[in-house]
Amino acid sequence: MERDVWLLHFAVFFFFMGMVSLNPIISPFAIILGAPPVVIGTLASVSSAVSLLFKPISGLIGDKGFKFELMMVGSFLAIIAGIVYILSSFTGNLLLFAVGRGIHGLGMALFFPPSLTLAVDLAPPGRVGETLGWRSTMFGISQLFGPAFGSFIADLLGFTVAFGLTVLFSSISIFLVVYVYKKEKERVRIHRDKKTAPRWKSLLVLSFVAASIALLLNALAYSSFLTFLPAVYKETGFGTSAFGVYLSIVGGFSILTRILGGREADKRGAALIASVGFIAISSAYLFLNFFLLPPWAYISAFLLGLGLGFVVPALQLLALGGLPASVRNFGAGIYTMFFDVGFMAGPVILGYYIQLEGDYRVIFPLLPVIVGLALMITLIAKVKKA
């Protein structure tokens, strides 16, 4: 069984490698085709918007006993999206590329919730948090190496070959899911006919609600940090590499601590470990207010990566670990929607505040406050459980 869990972890890795390898080349490709900035921004967000819309549907279907099937269809749609990207590169058709982004977003909506809940379903007894930590680590590695790999291939071999990476990686992903499906499909489907309370009522428990709101607040702060710290560095004369180094430190330490975070969540409780992570993240943003520029800013990158490594698997365990298996996939769809909403809303809300004040730096004192609210909500879940 552990081998099958690992194969699903690798399926997650390759699926998201196929997606994030595109991130750094969307804008250059669109610019070559003459797209204005508003169109470039729309192309970047189409997949997220479609994914947000269809995740609840994916959750409902998965809870009918079709989690593996959803992952396979999601990977297949990613392959179709890659083919559409290639056709758009050959024809120079920007609309075709936008269609590909929409298909890819639908694939992500179908793939992501069951990939999360199957990790819970197939985890060895007493090691759910650790299993989520390993899954999160594979996702983190794809985020760390995918963009650099995609941009390198685009520079070396061109956009068409870079788009082919999506087809290649997604094909590997679907192969791995099919292999595990043949061995584990009946064991996972056991839960399909169990009767539970109505789906929405099953989610109205403190652990799920607290984890979801904390996730939204953390995503809101993190997306704003990702959007506006590079702008500060540009204004102050630092190159893009300065922020690239910052993110590499965050990603590296996040990957190193996700497994530990998952294991400790199993042993000491998900709410406690998530709270420790939020303390580290809040400290990182607070430190950033005093040392905004490199090299001292990189100390905050270490704290931020450390905190994310604890928060990600612990919040997933807090949200999904106590849900009935028959509604867990629906819960995963709703839970991840909170991330999507926070990630899209953060730059808009704080961007408006920056526009009013006329200075990018005004948002950084707000970031530890936002994460502090997430910490308070998580602590409430811990105290109530105790």
DOMI-895279 format. One record per atom (N, C-alpha, C): x, y, z. Coordinates in steps of 0.02 Angstrom, whole numbers, plus 50000, padded with zeros to 5 digits. Atoms other than C-alpha are relative to their C-alpha. Example, Ala and Ser with C-alpha at 12.3 -4.5 7.8 and 13.67 -1.06 7.14 Angstrom:
500454994150000/506154977550390/500455006050000/499584994149997/506844994750357/499615005550037/
This chain:
500414993950000/500005000050000/500435006350000/499574994149998/501405012250042/500295001549932/499734999050067/502125009549869/499485003749956/500524996750040/500455014549792/499925007350020/500034993049977/500395030349899/500565004049968/499434996550030/502125034849836/499905001249925/500134999150071/501605032049656/499515005849988/500464994350005/500165044149683/500365006550015/499604994049987/501395056549758/500385002249937/499634998450061/502425055449599/499535002449945/500504997650048/500835057449495/499855007450012/500104993049982/500525073749589/500595004349976/499404996350021/502325079249556/499995001349925/499974999250073/502225076249368/499425004249974/500574995950022/500485083749349/500165007450009/499884992949987/501015100049430/500645002549966/499434998050042/502695100149340/499755002249932/500284998150064/501665100649181/499645006650001/500354993649994/500715115549246/500475005850016/499594994349978/502015126249335/500585001449953/499474998750048/503315124049199/499795005349948/500274994950046/502175135549097/500025007050029/500104993549968/502095149649224/500475005549975/499564994650021/503665159249171/499985001549926/499994998950072/503315157748985/499345002549972/500654997550024/501495163248976/500075007149975/499944993050019/501915181748974/500445001149938/499594999150060/503365180748849/499664997649936/500355002650059/502335169948731/499455004749978/500554995350016/500845181848741/500265006549972/499704993750024/501965197048714/500214999249927/499795001350068/502685189348556/499405000149952/500614999950042/500905187248491/499635006650003/500284993250000/500555205648528/499465001350051/500524999149949/499465203948683/500155006150044/499914994449953/499195219748789/500024997450071/499935002449930/499505218848978/499374996950029/500625002749970/497665216049022/499864992949975/500105006750028/497595200948906/500504995150030/499505004249968/499215194148978/499784997950070/500245001649933/498495195349153/499414995249998/500585004550006/496895186849096/500224992949984/499755006650019/497855172549016/500304996450061/499685003049941/498815169849178/499494997650051/500495001649949/497215168949281/499434995649976/500565004050026/496045159249166/499974993250032/500005006849973/496575142249230/499775000050074/500204999749929/496365147549413/499265001350006/500714998549996/494645154749380/499574994049983/500375006150019/494035139049291/500054994850055/499905004949946/494785128149427/499565001650060/500414997949943/493915138149563/499264998249989/500715001150016/492235136249475/499814992650004/500185007150006/492315117349452/500234995650058/499775004249945/493145111349613/499434997050042/500555003349962/491485108749708/499694994249961/500285005450041/490845098249563/500464994050002/499515005449994/492435088149567/499934996550067/500085002949934/492185085649753/499404995450005/500625004049998/490415079149731/500094993549962/499905006050041/490915066949593/500474995250036/499525004349966/492395060549693/499694996150057/500335003449943/491295056449842/499494994849978/500415005450026/490235045349730/500414993749987/499565005850009/491735033749721/500445000449939/499634999450063/492645040749569/500625004550007/499424995749989/494205048749642/500564998549950/499485001850048/495435039149534/499815002349929/500234998050067/494375042449380/500085007549989/499914992850005/494405061049416/500735001849988/499294998650011/496305060949428/500214998249930/499835002050068/496425051649264/499735004949948/500294995250047/495235063349174/500365006750005/499634993749992/496145078349249/500674999849964/499365000750035/497815071949183/499894999949925/500155000350072/497025068149014/499845007049973/500154993150022/496335085849003/500635004249997/499374996450002/498075092449044/500394998249936/499685002050063/498745082348896/499675003649941/500364996450054/497395089848783/500195007450000/499794993049995/497845107148849/500695001049970/499334999550028/499665104048806/500004999849924/500065000450073/499185099148628/499735006549972/500284993650022/498135114948612/500535005550004/499454995249995/499625125248674/500474999449939/499555001150057/500705117448539/499695002649935/500354997550060/499405121148405/499995007649999/500014992649997/499295139248465/500695002849983/499324997850016/501185140548450/500134999549925/499925000850072/501155133948272/499615005249961/500444995550037/499715145248219/500065007350021/499974993349974/500115160448324/499325002750023/500684998249982/498315160348386/499945000750076/500044998649929/498125168548557/499364997350031/500645002649975/496295163448574/500054992550014/499915007149992/496785145348552/500404998650065/499615000849939/498065147348691/499565001150061/500474998749945/496705154648804/499544994050012/500415006049994/495615139348768/500404994550036/499575004949967/497085128348820/500055001450074/499964998249929/497235137948983/499364998050037/500635001949970/495395134949018/499954992450010/500015007349995/495545116248982/500464997750056/499525001849948/497065115349095/499715001550070/500324998349937/496105124049234/499474994950020/500495005249986/494705111349219/500344993650022/499615005949980/495985097349228/500255000650071/499764999049931/496695104949387/499434999350050/500585000549955/494955106249464/499824992750013/500175007149993/494655087749433/500554996250037/499435003849973/496395081949485/500155001550073/499734998049935/496775091849642/499634997150060/500335002649939/495395087049769/500104992650011/499895007149986/495515068149743/500724998250014/499305001449985/497415068749744/500155001350074/499924998449929/497265076249918/499654994850044/500385004649958/495925064749986/500244992849994/499735006850006/496685048749916/500624999150044/499435000449954/498245052850016/499764998450071/500295001549934/497135052650171/499724992950001/500325006650003/496175037050116/500514994350002/499515005450008/497735026850077/500585000450049/499454999249952/498865033150217/500014994250049/499965005149948/499515019950339/499695002650065/500314997849937/498625020450508/500465004350043/499614995649957/499215034650618/500515004349965/499494996350038/500245042450478/499685004449946/500344995950050/498985053350387/500385006649990/499634993750006/499925069450426/500664999249964/499375001350034/501575061950371/499894999049925/500155001250071/500795055950208/499835006549965/500154993450029/500075073250176/500635004249995/499374996350003/501795080350216/500414997949940/499635002250059/502605069450083/499675002349935/500354997650060/501255073849957/500145007449989/499874992850004/501495092249996/500725001349978/499304999350021/503375089949975/500084999149925/499965001250072/503155082849800/499715006049962/500294994050030/502025097549758/500505005850005/499524994649991/503325109549830/500604999449954/499425001050045/504745101749729/499825002149929/500224997950067/503735104349570/499985007649994/500024992750000/503475122549618/500705003049998/499324997449996/505335124649650/500374999249934/499605001450060/506035116749492/499625000949935/500394999650061/504605117549367/500095006449961/499934993750037/504675136149322/500695000849968/499334999350027/506565136049300/500114995349941/499925004950054/506505120249194/499625002249938/500404997950057/505105126849084/500315005949963/499704994150031/505955143649054/500664998249965/499385002250031/507615135049017/499874996649932/500185003550062/506815123648885/499745005049948/500274995050047/505885138548808/500575004149970/499434996150026/507505148448792/500444995849954/499545004350037/508495133548726/499684997249936/500315003750055/507235124748613/499365003249972/500594996650026/505765136648592/499364998450038/500635000749964/503985138348654/499654993349984/500365006150019/503305123448557/500244994050040/499715005549961/504495111248641/499825000850074/500174998849929/504165119448811/499274998050013/500705002149991/502295116848786/499934992449998/500005007350002/502675098748746/500144996850067/499865002649933/503285096748925/499354998450037/500655001249968/501475098048982/499724993349978/500235006550025/501025083348870/500394994350031/499575005349974/502515073148929/499864998750074/500085000849928/502315076249116/499304997450017/500685002249986/500425074049113/499884992849979/500055007050022/500605057649018/500304995350053/499705004049946/501765050949154/499524999750059/500474999749944/500505056549285/499414995249990/500585004350011/499035047549205/500204992750001/499765006949998/500065031649185/500064997650072/499925001849930/500475031549371/499334999250034/500675000549969/498665034749422/499654993749978/500325006050025/498035020749310/500284993850034/499685005749968/499285008649386/499734999050071/500245000549932/498735012549564/499254998450001/500735001150005/496895012749513/499844992649995/500145007250010/496974994549458/500084996050064/499875003649938/497604989349630/499565002250058/500314997149940/496665000849749/499285002249991/500654996950014/495015005449666/499444997450045/500555002849960/493904993549764/500065002150073/499914998149930/494654997849933/499775007150012/500204993149993/494345016349906/499245000749992/500714999550014/492585013449841/499564997350056/500385002749943/492055004850002/499585005450033/500334994549964/491565021850070/499405002949963/500484996450040/490375026349930/499294999750027/500705000949981/488755019550003/499865001550074/500114998349929/489005024850184/499565006250005/500464994349992/487625036550242/500265004750054/499784994949953/488115052550326/499505005849997/500414994050001/487335069450362/500085003449932/499934996350062/487025081150214/500705003149994/499304998250011/488665086750136/500195006650035/499834993549970/488625104950191/500034999650076/500015000749927/488175100150370/500614996250025/499415003849981/489615087750374/500625004350002/499424995550001/490805102050337/499975005450054/500094994749950/490105113350473/500254997750068/499665001849938/491335107450604/500575004950009/499524994849985/492565118850691/500674998849966/499345001450028/494135110050628/500025001849926/500004998550072/493635111550444/499915007449987/500124992950010/492965129250456/500615004150019/499414996349977/494475135550554/500584999149951/499465001250047/495715127350435/499885003749934/500164996750063/494825134450282/500105007550004/499924992749992/494765152350348/500745001750009/499284998849991/496585151150405/500374999449934/499695000850066/497065144850232/499875006149957/500174994050039/496155159550150/500445005950021/499614994349976/497045172250260/500744999249983/499295001250017/498745164250233/500125001049926/499934999150072/498485163850045/499955007349981/500074992850014/497915181950045/500665003750014/499374996749983/499515187450133/500564997849954/499445002650039/500675176150034/499975002449927/500064997650069/499985181149863/500175007349994/499824992950000/500175199449908/500755000950007/499275000049994/501955196349964/500334998349934/499715002150064/502325187249800/499935005449946/500144995050051/501575201449699/500395006450010/499754993249988/502275216949782/500715000550026/499294999649982/503975212649855/500455000749939/499614998850061/504685210849678/499965007149975/500084993050022/503975228049639/500455004650041/499564996049958/504905235349788/500724999149979/499315001350021/506515227049732/500165003449933/499894996650064/506295234049557/500085007550010/499954992849986/506005251649624/500665001950033/499384998449963/507555250649734/500634997949962/499425001550042/508675244749592/500274993050002/499795007050000/508825226249631/499724996549938/500245003850058/508675214249485/499494994850021/500505005249986/507385200549470/500324994150037/499665005649967/508695188249532/499965000750076/500034999149928/508575195949707/499394996650029/500605003349976/506795190049726/500014992649984/499935007150016/507205173749639/500384996350054/499625003049945/508495170049774/499564999450062/500455000149943/507215174649907/499524994049996/500485005550008/505935162349836/500344993250003/499645006449997/507245148749818/500134998050073/499905001449929/507635150250004/499354997850032/500665001949974/505785149650046/499824992949979/500175006650026/505505134649934/500424994550029/499555005049974/507025125349995/499844998150072/500145001449929/506635126950181/499294997350009/500685002649997/504785123750149/500004992549985/499975007050019/505195107250064/500314995850056/499655003749947/506375102150204/499564998750061/500385000549937/505075104850341/499294997249991/500695002450010/503455098450261/499904993050028/500055006849974/503795080350306/499985000250076/499984999249927/504255085250484/499345002850025/500634997049980/502695096050494/499444994950000/500525005150003/501595081550440/500074994950056/499895004949946/502395069350563/499815002850068/500164997049935/502255081450708/499255001250007/500734999249997/500435084850663/499664993650021/500265006549978/500105066250683/500094999050075/499825001449931/500965065850852/499695005050049/500164994749952/500515082550931/499345003649985/500634996750018/498935087950841/500115005149945/499924995750059/498665097250678/499955007450018/500094992949983/498065113550759/500635002950033/499404997649966/499615114950868/500575001349950/499454999350048/500845112150725/499855005749950/500184994350044/499885124150610/500125006650036/499894993849961/499965137150749/500745001750004/499284998949999/501845134950764/500235002849932/499844997650067/501965137350576/499795007249989/500244993150008/500915153150581/500425005050040/499564995749960/502025160250718/500645001649960/499394999050041/503545157650605/499865004549940/500174995950058/502655165350454/499895007350021/500124993249976/502055180450553/500655003350020/499354997349982/503815182650622/500405002049938/499654998550062/504505182150445/499765006649970/500274993750027/503335195950386/500175005950044/499814994649954/503705206150542/500735001949989/499294998850013/505575204350512/500105003849935/499954996950066/505305209650332/499865007550004/500144992949992/504635226350392/500615003950023/499394996749977/506315230350473/500584999149952/499465001550048/507435222250342/499684997849934/500385001550060/506525223450177/500454998049941/499555000950057/508045222750063/500534994750014/499455004849992/509365209350033/500635003650025/500025007249986/510425202150106/499634998250064/500315001649937/509615203750278/499294997449992/500685002450012/507885200650204/499984992449993/499995007250010/508425182850169/499914996150065/500155003349936/508295178850354/499254998850006/500725000949998/506425181550339/499784994549952/500155005450048/506425169650188/500074993250034/499905006349962/507105155950302/499414998850045/500575000849955/505725159050429/499364998549963/500615001050040/504385159850295/499974992949974/499995006950024/504915143350218/499894995050055/500105004349943/505015135250388/499274999750021/500704999649980/503275141150432/499534996649951/500435003250051/502485135650268/500064992550003/499905007249996/503245118450289/499584996850055/500425002549946/502305116350453/499265001149985/500714998150009/500685125050401/499654995749948/500355003150056/500295116450236/499734993150018/500285006649984/500155098050291/499565000150063/500394999849938/499495102550464/499305002649987/500674997550016/498055112950396/499604995049959/500355005250038/497635099250271/499734994650046/500225005149952/497555086650412/499435002650044/500514997049958/496535098550520/499345000449963/500614999250039/495285101450380/499684993349982/500275006150031/495105083850309/500034993850044/499895006149961/495695071550441/499394997750038/500595001949960/494075071950541/499364999549961/500615000350040/492845072250396/499824992749984/500205006750023/491825056750352/500284998849930/499695001650064/492635047750205/499545001449941/500484999150055/491045049450102/499905007249979/500054992950019/491145068550101/500695003349997/499334997149996/493035070650110/500215003449936/499794997050063/493285074149925/499645006649987/500374993750004/491915087249926/500315005150046/499664995649953/492755094650079/500665002649972/499364997950029/494435094949989/499895005249945/500154995150051/493635104149843/499845006850029/500184993749967/492885117349957/500605003150035/499414997649964/494455118650063/500505003449953/499514997150047/495595121849913/499725006249966/500294993850028/494355134849848/500185006150043/499814994549956/494785145450000/500705002549983/499334997950023/496595145449941/499955004149936/500074996550064/496075150549765/499735007150010/500304993549988/494985164749830/500505004750033/499514995849967/496335171249946/500565002049954/499444998650045/497685170049814/499815005149947/500214995250051/496655179749687/499815006750031/500254993949969/495945192449810/500565004350030/499474996349965/497555197249901/500295005749960/499714994550039/498415207049762/499515005449981/500514995050019/496785215649715/499865004650059/500184996049942/496325221349891/500585004350023/499424996149977/498065226449946/500295004449945/499804995750055/498455233149774/499615006549999/500414994049996/497015245249794/500255004550057/499754996249944/497705250449963/500665003449982/499374997050024/499415253449884/499865006049955/500184994550045/498595264149751/499775006150038/500234994449959/497775274849884/500585003450036/499454997349961/499385277049983/500605002149957/499464998150045/500575278049836/500674997050016/499355003049982/501915266649909/499904992550011/500055007349993/502165247849893/500124997750071/499785002249934/502905246950067/499445000150052/500524999349949/501275251150156/499654993550017/500375006249987/500605233450141/500384995450048/499615004949962/502035224850233/499844999950075/500235000549930/501465229850409/499344996150008/500645003549996/499775221950366/500094992449998/499925007250011/500485204750323/500044996150066/500005003849937/500925199150502/499345000450037/500664999549969/499225205450560/499524994949969/500445004850035/498325194950428/500154992950022/499805006749979/499325179450473/499864999050075/500185000449929/499055183450657/499284998150010/500715002049997/497185181950627/499924992649985/500025007250015/497475164950548/500244995950060/499755003349940/498475160050703/499464999850054/500524999849949/497065165550819/499444995049984/500535004650020/495775155550721/500224992750011/499745006749990/496875140050725/500054998250073/499965001249928/497165141850911/499324998850030/500695001249976/495285142750939/499824992749988/500155007050016/495135125850851/500364995350048/499615004249954/496495118750964/499695000150070/500284999449933/495725125551125/499334996450006/500655003449999/493985119351081/500074992450000/499895007250003/494655102151039/500254997350066/499735002149934/495615101351203/499445000050052/
